[in-house]
């Protein structure tokens, strides 16, 4: 593993794999959260399963946390290295003429997303850990009912928090618009399917963040 990460191509390949992993998780996370809009009871059942299943909690969750940390650390390291390599050419040429805004500002969109993840952890993950492992309530109940939907709705009462979520998902869309294509290129997916992959990546990069924005706004204006 260390040998792979010592080469530039290896680091980009590992970065791409971590990106695909996180995009699969993002799709799964959206699939569960959209249930809170259309089928709240099912959202509660699925959230309870994800929050109490041992395989998810002790197997998949640590892998996800590692994947997030790895992706951001590797991303920042690659971006710093690339910026240093481009300094000479940028001194001679207009950077905007050589690359897209999203490509040149991935580190900033990444920082915005990282800040959102911290907020999201404070909103949901830390209270979840406190409820289950400190208070010792493994039932997932609130006043005799599943608490997951109740907690989700409560978080979206605050317009400032909703605004922060909306802004974060706009940055996520910008990040994905460049990152998805870049990940495909890093794993060598430049073939007859390239146009289809680009089309799919745009749909995903815009559709998933837009879906999360819809969820936040729906709960804010309807509860």
Protein Blocks (a to p, Z undefined) as FASTA:
>chain_A
ZZmmmpmklmmmmmmmmmmmmmmmmmmmmmmmmmmmmmmmlmmmmmmmmmmmmklmmmmm
mmmmmmmmmmmmmmmmmmmmmmmmmmmmmmmmcfklmpcfklmmmmmmmmmmmmmmmmmm
mmmmmmmmmmmmmnopanopaehiafklmmmmmmmmpmklmmmmmmmmmmmmmmmmmmmm
mmmmmnopacfklmmmmmmmmmmmmmmmmmmmmmmmmmmmmZZ
